[in-house]
């Protein structure tokens, strides 16, 4: 069965990541354009993140069987499609709220399908970098122009219907085994960026941690960035696909070699990319300011994510709750929304400047200790040289 499960697992992972990316950007586009203020729009995105974490605590448990999950997939898809379509047909924000809840439940259920298929394999599969990249590419193509709300709603409904049907078919004949009822991060079967709580006590890991957090303001503000780039004759889909390519391209290129990187080297790369993006958004002419930020900080996230996938010691502990992480992400998203409402584009830039400054300062602060430890480790080898 293991050989037959592998392609199904790949497809399920692609569906799950496609739902995550399309939901985050597409629902965010609807929320930011329909909400009475930017702070409210960002708060709706935060609500979706919180609902996603809450749903993941239930939908990824080991006691949900395939028929129960298939019915739940259908119900979540119907709720989401009805809400999304009603949003642009006079329903407004009142219709968007059930769509947010339904999409969050659907994405969490997709994570449960991924987990059941992985546990059905005899061998542990490789990290889902290629599948995630394919899902993100499909989502970026399907999103199209975020400014055309009626067409966007129809495309989002089509994405939901296709993903729900595919996931229901992919899980046929598969039940989660009795073993391994826990999961390190719950959502996406432990393939999202997640770090041990103690990582914040190690300055070497700060740049990678901050690179992971950089996607919160980036993804939440991406519909706004699309509009800012549109003013400089950059097609909306070009901005979205450029950002997604930066998020997954480096992970694809370095998916083998990055496993050998030390935490200090990985953090150095993340700090350099964050600093480069901050410099571009501060001083580069339009449209290279926002496009440069999207590429540099997307690549920094890609490095941090890929490094965490390949190095178990860089990941969060077994059984950690996705709801706790989602609550933190939601609060940060609300904070970014308040800053953006008050300062506009300068507020988004300021958030990324703070992330970059923190990453560079942490890396420079850890450098002397790390280099000294390395010199002490290598000293006996040097003394034995002729």
C-alpha positions as CSV (number, residue, x, y, z in Angstrom):
1,X,0.0,0.0,0.0
2,X,2.9,2.3,0.7
3,X,3.9,2.7,-2.9
4,X,0.3,3.6,-3.8
5,X,-0.1,6.1,-1.0
6,X,3.0,8.2,-2.0
7,X,1.4,10.0,-5.0
8,X,-1.8,10.5,-3.1
9,X,0.1,12.0,-0.2
10,X,1.8,14.4,-2.6
11,X,-1.5,15.4,-4.1
12,X,-3.1,15.9,-0.7
13,X,-0.2,18.1,0.4
14,X,-0.5,20.2,-2.7
15,X,-4.2,20.6,-2.1
16,X,-3.7,21.6,1.6
17,X,-1.0,24.2,0.8
18,X,-3.1,25.5,-2.1
19,X,-6.0,26.0,0.3
20,X,-3.8,27.8,2.8
21,X,-2.3,30.2,0.3
22,X,-5.5,30.9,-1.7
23,X,-7.4,31.4,1.5
24,X,-4.9,33.7,3.1
25,X,-4.5,35.9,0.1
26,X,-8.0,35.6,-1.4
27,X,-10.0,36.0,1.7
28,X,-7.6,38.8,2.8
29,X,-8.3,40.5,-0.5
30,X,-12.0,40.4,0.1
31,X,-11.7,41.5,3.7
32,X,-9.5,44.5,3.1
33,X,-11.7,45.8,0.3
34,X,-15.1,45.2,2.1
35,X,-14.1,46.2,5.6
36,X,-14.8,49.8,6.8
37,X,-11.2,50.2,7.8
38,X,-7.8,48.5,7.3
39,X,-7.7,47.6,11.0
40,X,-11.0,45.7,10.6
41,X,-9.8,44.0,7.5
42,X,-6.6,42.8,9.2
43,X,-8.7,41.7,12.2
44,X,-10.8,39.5,9.8
45,X,-7.6,37.9,8.6
46,X,-6.6,37.4,12.2
47,X,-10.0,35.7,12.9
48,X,-9.3,33.3,10.0
49,X,-5.9,32.4,11.5
50,X,-7.4,31.8,14.9
51,X,-10.2,29.7,13.5
52,X,-7.7,27.7,11.5
53,X,-5.7,26.9,14.7
54,X,-8.9,26.0,16.6
55,X,-10.1,23.7,13.8
56,X,-6.7,22.1,13.5
57,X,-6.9,20.9,17.1
58,X,-10.0,18.8,16.2
59,X,-9.5,18.0,12.5
60,X,-6.0,16.5,12.9
61,X,-6.8,14.2,15.8
62,X,-6.4,10.5,15.4
63,X,-10.1,9.6,16.0
64,X,-11.6,11.2,12.9
65,X,-12.5,8.5,10.4
66,X,-12.5,9.0,6.6
67,X,-16.3,9.0,6.2
68,X,-16.7,11.5,9.0
69,X,-14.0,13.6,7.4
70,X,-15.5,13.3,4.0
71,X,-18.9,14.6,5.3
72,X,-17.0,17.4,7.1
73,X,-15.2,18.3,3.9
74,X,-18.4,18.6,2.0
75,X,-20.1,20.7,4.7
76,X,-17.1,23.0,5.1
77,X,-16.9,23.4,1.3
78,X,-20.7,24.2,1.0
79,X,-20.5,26.8,3.8
80,X,-17.4,28.4,2.3
81,X,-18.7,28.6,-1.3
82,X,-22.0,30.0,-0.2
83,X,-20.3,32.6,2.0
84,X,-17.8,33.7,-0.6
85,X,-20.3,34.1,-3.4
86,X,-22.8,35.9,-1.1
87,X,-20.1,38.3,-0.1
88,X,-19.9,39.9,-3.5
89,X,-23.7,39.6,-4.1
90,X,-24.8,42.0,-1.4
91,X,-24.0,40.0,1.7
92,X,-20.8,42.0,2.5
93,X,-18.9,41.3,5.7
94,X,-21.9,39.4,7.2
95,X,-21.5,36.7,4.5
96,X,-17.7,36.8,4.7
97,X,-17.7,35.6,8.3
98,X,-19.1,32.1,7.6
99,X,-16.8,31.9,4.6
100,X,-13.8,32.5,6.9
101,X,-14.9,29.8,9.4
102,X,-15.7,27.4,6.6
103,X,-12.3,27.9,4.9
104,X,-10.5,27.5,8.1
105,X,-12.3,24.2,8.8
106,X,-11.6,23.0,5.3
107,X,-7.9,23.8,5.5
108,X,-7.6,22.0,8.8
109,X,-9.5,19.0,7.4
110,X,-7.0,18.9,4.5
111,X,-4.3,18.7,7.1
112,X,-6.0,15.7,8.6
113,X,-6.1,14.0,5.2
114,X,-2.4,14.7,4.8
115,X,-1.6,13.2,8.2
116,X,-3.7,10.0,7.6
117,X,-2.0,9.4,4.3
118,X,1.5,9.9,5.8
119,X,0.8,7.5,8.6
120,X,-0.4,4.9,6.1
121,X,3.1,4.8,4.7
122,X,5.7,2.4,6.0
123,X,8.6,4.9,5.4
124,X,8.7,8.5,6.5
125,X,8.3,10.7,3.4
126,X,10.5,13.7,2.6
127,X,9.4,17.2,3.6
128,X,6.6,18.5,1.4
129,X,8.6,21.2,-0.3
130,X,7.7,20.2,-3.9
131,X,4.1,19.6,-3.1
132,X,3.8,22.9,-1.2
133,X,5.4,24.8,-4.1
134,X,3.0,23.2,-6.6
135,X,0.0,24.0,-4.4
136,X,1.1,27.6,-4.0
137,X,1.7,27.9,-7.8
138,X,-1.8,26.6,-8.5
139,X,-3.3,29.0,-5.9
140,X,-1.4,32.0,-7.4
141,X,-2.7,31.2,-10.8
142,X,-6.2,30.7,-9.6
143,X,-6.3,33.9,-7.7
144,X,-5.9,36.1,-10.7
145,X,-6.7,39.8,-10.2
146,X,-7.4,40.5,-6.5
147,X,-9.1,43.8,-7.4
148,X,-11.9,42.2,-9.4
149,X,-14.0,41.0,-6.5
150,X,-16.9,39.2,-8.3
151,X,-14.4,37.2,-10.5
152,X,-12.2,36.6,-7.4
153,X,-15.1,35.2,-5.5
154,X,-16.0,32.8,-8.3
155,X,-12.4,31.6,-8.6
156,X,-12.2,31.1,-4.9
157,X,-15.4,29.0,-5.0
158,X,-13.9,26.9,-7.7
159,X,-10.7,26.3,-5.8
160,X,-12.7,25.2,-2.7
161,X,-15.0,22.8,-4.7
162,X,-12.0,21.2,-6.5
163,X,-9.9,20.8,-3.4
164,X,-12.7,19.4,-1.3
165,X,-13.6,16.8,-4.0
166,X,-9.9,15.9,-4.5
167,X,-9.3,15.5,-0.8
168,X,-12.3,13.3,-0.3
169,X,-11.2,11.0,-3.1
170,X,-7.6,10.9,-2.0
171,X,-8.4,9.6,1.4
172,X,-10.6,6.8,0.2
173,X,-9.6,3.5,1.9
174,X,-7.3,5.2,4.4
175,X,-7.9,5.4,8.1
176,X,-5.4,6.9,10.6
177,X,-3.6,4.0,12.4
178,X,-4.0,3.6,16.1
179,X,-0.4,4.6,16.6
180,X,1.0,8.1,16.7
181,X,-2.1,10.0,17.8
182,X,-0.2,13.1,18.5
183,X,1.5,15.5,16.1
184,X,4.2,18.1,16.6
185,X,2.3,21.0,15.2
186,X,-1.1,19.6,14.2
187,X,-1.6,21.7,11.1
188,X,-0.2,20.2,7.9
189,X,1.2,17.3,9.8
190,X,4.1,19.3,11.2
191,X,5.2,21.0,8.0
192,X,4.6,24.6,8.8
193,X,7.3,26.7,10.5
194,X,7.3,26.0,14.2
195,X,10.1,26.4,16.7
196,X,10.7,25.3,20.2
197,X,9.8,27.8,22.9
198,X,13.4,27.8,24.1
199,X,14.6,28.9,20.7
200,X,14.0,32.5,21.7
201,X,16.7,32.1,24.3
202,X,19.3,31.4,21.6
203,X,20.3,34.6,19.7
204,X,21.6,32.4,16.8
205,X,18.0,31.4,16.0
206,X,16.4,34.8,16.2
207,X,17.0,35.7,12.5
208,X,15.3,32.5,11.4
209,X,12.5,32.9,13.9
210,X,11.9,36.5,12.7
211,X,12.1,35.3,9.1
212,X,9.2,32.9,9.8
213,X,7.2,35.8,11.4
214,X,7.9,38.0,8.3
215,X,5.2,36.2,6.4
216,X,2.5,37.4,8.7
217,X,2.6,41.1,7.7
218,X,3.6,40.1,4.2
219,X,0.7,37.8,3.4
220,X,-1.8,40.0,5.3
221,X,-0.7,43.1,3.4
222,X,-0.2,41.4,0.0
223,X,-3.6,42.7,-1.4
224,X,-2.5,46.2,-0.5
225,X,0.9,45.6,-2.1
226,X,-0.8,44.4,-5.2
227,X,-2.6,47.8,-5.5
228,X,0.6,49.7,-4.8
229,X,2.5,47.8,-7.5
230,X,-0.5,48.2,-9.9
231,X,0.0,51.9,-9.7
232,X,3.4,51.4,-11.2
233,X,2.0,49.3,-14.1
234,X,2.8,45.9,-12.5
235,X,0.1,43.3,-13.2
236,X,-1.6,42.0,-10.0
237,X,-0.9,38.4,-10.7
238,X,2.8,39.2,-11.4
239,X,3.1,40.6,-7.8
240,X,1.5,37.6,-6.3
241,X,3.4,35.0,-8.3
242,X,6.7,36.8,-7.7
243,X,6.1,36.6,-4.0
244,X,5.1,33.0,-4.0
245,X,8.1,32.1,-6.2
246,X,10.4,33.7,-3.6
247,X,8.7,31.8,-0.8
248,X,9.2,28.4,-2.3
249,X,12.0,28.7,-4.9
250,X,14.9,28.8,-2.5
251,X,13.5,25.9,-0.5
252,X,13.3,23.8,-3.7
253,X,16.8,24.7,-4.8
254,X,18.3,24.0,-1.4
255,X,16.1,21.2,-0.2
256,X,19.0,18.8,0.2
257,X,22.0,20.9,1.0
258,X,20.4,23.1,3.7
259,X,20.1,20.0,6.0
260,X,23.9,20.4,6.6
261,X,23.7,24.1,7.5
262,X,24.5,25.1,11.1
263,X,21.9,27.2,12.9
264,X,24.4,30.1,12.8
265,X,24.8,29.9,9.0
266,X,21.1,29.6,8.4
267,X,20.4,32.6,10.6
268,X,23.1,34.6,8.8
269,X,21.4,33.9,5.5
270,X,18.0,34.9,6.9
271,X,19.4,38.1,8.5
272,X,21.1,39.1,5.2
273,X,17.9,38.6,3.2
274,X,15.8,40.4,5.8
275,X,18.2,43.3,5.8
276,X,18.3,43.4,2.0
277,X,14.5,43.5,1.8
278,X,14.4,46.3,4.4
279,X,17.0,48.3,2.4
280,X,15.0,47.9,-0.8
281,X,11.7,49.0,0.6
282,X,13.4,52.0,2.2
283,X,15.5,53.2,-0.7
284,X,14.8,51.5,-4.0
285,X,12.6,53.3,-6.5
286,X,9.1,52.1,-7.3
287,X,8.1,49.4,-8.1
288,X,11.4,47.7,-7.0
289,X,10.7,48.7,-3.4
290,X,7.7,46.5,-2.8
291,X,8.7,43.8,-5.3
292,X,12.2,43.7,-3.7
293,X,10.7,43.4,-0.3
294,X,8.4,40.6,-1.4
295,X,11.3,38.7,-3.0
296,X,13.9,39.2,-0.2
297,X,11.6,38.5,2.8
298,X,9.8,35.7,0.9
299,X,13.2,34.1,0.4
300,X,14.1,34.6,4.1
301,X,11.0,32.7,5.1
302,X,11.8,30.0,2.6
303,X,15.2,29.5,4.1
304,X,13.8,29.4,7.7
305,X,11.0,27.0,6.7
306,X,13.3,24.6,4.8
307,X,15.9,24.6,7.5
308,X,13.3,23.7,10.1
309,X,11.8,20.9,8.0
310,X,15.2,19.2,7.6
311,X,16.5,19.7,11.1
312,X,14.3,18.1,13.9
313,X,16.2,20.0,16.6
314,X,14.9,23.3,15.0
315,X,11.3,22.3,15.3
316,X,8.7,22.6,18.0
317,X,8.1,19.8,20.5
318,X,5.8,16.8,20.0
319,X,2.1,17.5,20.6
320,X,2.3,21.4,20.8
321,X,-1.1,23.0,20.2
322,X,-1.7,24.7,16.9
323,X,-4.3,26.9,18.7
324,X,-1.6,28.5,20.8
325,X,0.5,29.5,17.8
326,X,-2.6,30.7,15.9
327,X,-3.5,33.0,18.8
328,X,-0.1,34.6,18.7
329,X,-0.2,35.0,14.9
330,X,-3.7,36.5,15.2
331,X,-2.5,39.1,17.7
332,X,0.5,40.0,15.6
333,X,-1.8,40.4,12.5
334,X,-4.1,42.7,14.4
335,X,-1.1,44.8,15.5
336,X,0.1,45.1,11.9
337,X,-3.4,46.2,10.9
338,X,-3.5,49.0,13.5
339,X,-0.1,50.2,12.4
340,X,-1.0,50.0,8.7
341,X,-4.2,51.9,9.2
342,X,-2.4,54.7,11.0
343,X,0.7,54.9,8.8
344,X,-0.4,53.3,5.5
345,X,2.4,51.9,3.3
346,X,5.0,53.4,5.7
347,X,3.6,51.2,8.5
348,X,4.0,48.0,6.5
349,X,7.6,49.1,5.6
350,X,8.3,49.9,9.3
351,X,7.2,46.5,10.4
352,X,9.6,44.8,8.0
353,X,12.4,47.2,9.0
354,X,11.9,46.3,12.7
355,X,12.1,42.5,11.8
356,X,15.2,43.1,9.8
357,X,16.9,45.2,12.5
358,X,16.1,42.6,15.1
359,X,17.5,39.8,13.0
360,X,20.8,41.6,12.1
361,X,21.3,42.7,15.7
362,X,20.7,39.2,17.0
363,X,23.1,37.6,14.5
364,X,25.8,40.1,15.2
365,X,25.3,39.6,18.9
366,X,25.7,35.8,18.6
367,X,28.6,36.0,16.2
368,X,31.5,36.5,18.7
369,X,30.3,33.6,21.0
370,X,29.7,31.3,18.0
371,X,33.1,32.1,16.4
372,X,34.9,31.6,19.7
373,X,33.2,28.3,20.3
374,X,34.2,27.2,16.8
375,X,37.8,28.2,17.4
376,X,38.0,26.3,20.6
377,X,36.5,23.3,19.0
378,X,39.0,23.4,16.1
379,X,42.1,24.3,18.2
380,X,43.1,20.6,18.9
381,X,42.9,19.8,15.2
382,X,45.1,22.8,14.4
383,X,47.7,21.8,17.0
384,X,48.0,18.3,15.5
385,X,48.8,19.7,12.0
386,X,52.5,19.2,11.0
